[in-house]
């Protein structure tokens, strides 16, 4: 992979976190830490685009009735959205 050097401005707290990751051995250097973070963000962005395309092809997001039906099928009906997301196997956005 070809590397390019660029200059970016970051909040001090993020710089401190990156440096701490390096000192704790979780990253080779600050550049590697930032590159890994950008790679993860790019993947999330691509997944977001894919989700929007899939929703467009299938008629859009679930309406309230469809969500309730899906929650019942997954065994998570009556849970708060936060608990529903944490429930094993529940992967519905929102």
HELIX and SHEET records of a PDB file:
HELIX    1   1 UNK A   12  UNK A   23  1                                  12    
HELIX    2   2 UNK A   30  UNK A   57  1                                  28    
HELIX    3   3 UNK A   64  UNK A   74  1                                  11    
HELIX    4   4 UNK A   81  UNK A   86  1                                   6    
END                                                                             
